[in-house]
Amino acid sequence: MTTHELICIQCPLGCALTVTVDGDRVEVSGNTCPRGAEYGRKEVTAPTRTVTSTVAVTGGVLARLPVKTRTDVPKQSVFAVMQAVRAARVTAPVTIGQTIIENVAGTGVDLIATRSIEAQ
Amino acid sequence: MQYHDLVIIGGGPAGLAAAVAARQAGVQDILVIERDERLGGILNQCIHNGFGLHTFHEELTGPEYAARYEQQVRELGIPCLLRTIVADISPKREILYVNAQEGAVTLQAGAVILAMGCRERPRGALGLPGYRPAGIFTAGTAQRLMNMEGQLVGRRVVILGSGDIGLIMARRMTLEGAQVQVVAELMPYSGGLNRNIVQCLQDYGIPLKLSHTVTAIHGKHRVTGVTLSAVGPDRRPIPGTEETYECDTLLLSCGLLPENELSKAAGISLDRVTGGPVVNDRLETDCPGVFACGNVLHVHDLVDYVSEEAARAGRNAAAFLSGAGAAAAPIPLAAQQGVRYTVPQCIDPARMDDSVTVRFRVADVYRDRCLTVYYDDTPVKRQKKRAMAPGEMEQVVITKQSLLEHGPVSRITLCVEDPA
């Protein structure tokens, strides 16, 4: 059995959650609403994050293109995603929403542009 | 002299939302003046997500949020002067701007919306001891250098101040391979949102030292280290608690200051607590026809609230241009006992909208208290609050009906009270 202490981030209240995991059983205490229970369960069993960063641009009016994973990805793949982002390079023009890396770091999620950049 | 019905100073989130709302309210002749080479303001460098949950019901990054408003401005055909800085505003709404194409130009505005945003509190305003080596940045400067210009500003980092930009930069620099050693906060609580403490610090094991400050900066040419000390309740360093961290970079995230040099030039009264103009429920300053919104009015946590507030300023400027009269007898709002300020600072019951959202910040971290609104000595509204903190803007709605039903009111007071 393992115990995790978390701060709930669902609202400004910031409840101190205790999540205990015993095999398949996950119990959340300290929450004051159902959203807190759901957050605690997910954070401990399958935490995810949206990764945002920038990619180098060639021939654009800006040197860096801001990007994000289209949806959240497993928290443990954040650094693998960053490695792929650092290796990437795009050529202007770029359109907002354009896919920059398909299935980035094997997460099944695309990395997309979060702004348009015109060619210089 | 050139004339425009409405001139909006600043093309960031506030200016863009104000322009869109003013046009939708019927103002044809609008000019937005922006000093940067692109619209969007600070959102251009805020590449992280979390914007737009209230406005668009989805989680956007800063550039995506800005793009939505830019597109509306473009579709409405609202002219925007870029790379143009406003140098002066007169009380008669004459605006002097300067750019490389036209030189210095004076124009007359029918109405003005101030949307200049805010600036970071710099090192000089913090009284930090030590040399002035390279490697000391405000968090927002570092953010711009990293996210727009692709420069890694340092490899080993200490951050002073737990404002949201500092927290966001702790994560950003960690993801780019820097080692963020510690975030120190003078106050016994963080000035940032919980979400950022969890996802920017705890996710990466970065310690947050509350009630700590910088007592020495080491290094002559480049920062070589920073000494932190614990502070007592009087916020003075406690001798003997010094701890030195080797680092090459110190980031400062110690508060934002509304940028009101132009407002001062126009003779507009400023609120000593917010640093922004004193406004009535129309968001109009004491200079008739000059409105204010966004971070130049008071510093916001969420851009969604900036957009909403700016749209109100845009509609009210439109009403002013179509001949809405001046405020008759506004009722002052008093911030007392745990409430630091209110925006607006007064309400005109005769002319107000059916309801007015009053935004404010509290002075301390409070648990299980009531937020009470008084009309003179009568409590008219009591809201139970499980938690309030200075880092989270609060709001209360005042309705026209409640004011009219109450009869003549000479003062509206907001305060934090123990639950009855």
Interface residues (C-beta under 8 A of the other chain):
Chain A: L6 I7 C8 I9 P12 L13 G14 T32 R49 T50 V51 T52 S53 T54 A56 L62 A63 R64 P66 K68 K75 V78 F79 M82 I96 T114 R115 S116
Chain B: N44 I47 H48 N49 E59 L60 T61 G62 P63 E64 A67 M146 N147 M148 E149 G150 L175 E176 L193 N194 R195 I197 V198 Q199 Q202 D203 R386 A387 M388 A389 E392
